[in-house]
């Protein structure tokens, strides 16, 4: 598993546990999409299309990979 996918999963799990993370803006955006919880988008990204575009194709691909094949690594609340 790539470090990017591992990081997004870790940030998503942190957000679910505590509602906070030290992740980067991109990591937080990716985690919000993985979780389908737009309330986790950073404050400056309230528009979902803008946030999705901010990720770029590479990180959008990581989100898709997690959603398709790695959701078992996301801890349920």
N, C-alpha and C positions, 0 to 999 in steps of 0.2 A: 504494500500500500504506500502511495506517495506521501511525503511529509505534508503536502497541502491538504489532502483528504483527511489524514490523521488530525491535523490542526483544526479543520472545520468541524470534525466530529467532536473533538475536545471542547471547542468553543460552544457548540450546540449543547453539549451536556452541562457545561458550566452555566449557561443561560437558563437552562431548565431547572438546575439546582438552586441557583442564587439570584437569577435575574440580572446578573452582572458578569462581566468578563474583562480581562485585560487584553483581549484580542484586538487586532488592527481593525480599521474600518471595513476593509474588504472581507476579513474573516467574520466579522459580525454580520455583514450583509449576507454572506453565503450561509451562515448558520440560521439566520432568520428565514431564508427560503427553504432550507432543509427542514426546518421545524414547521413551516407554513404559519409562522407567527410574526406578522409584520410589525408588531409592537416592539420587537427586538432590533429593528433597524436603527442605526445611529440617528440622532436627532436631526441632522441635516439632510436626511434621506427619507422623507415622508411619502414621496411618490414612488410606487413600486417599480414602474418602468424605468425611472431614473436610477434607482438602486440596482436593478437588474443590468442596465447598461453599464453602470460603474464597474461591475465585476469583470466585464470583458469575456471574450469567447472561452479562454482557457479556464477561468474560474467558474463560468457557467457550466462548463463540461464537468468540473469536479462536483458541483451541486447535483447535476443529473446522474452522475455515477453513484453518488451516495444515495440518492432517492431510489435508484433502480436496484442497487446491489448491496448497500451497506447500512440500511436502516436498522438492522438488528443490533448495530453498535450504538445506537442512540438510546440512552436510558430513559425509560418511561417514568413519568412523575408518580 
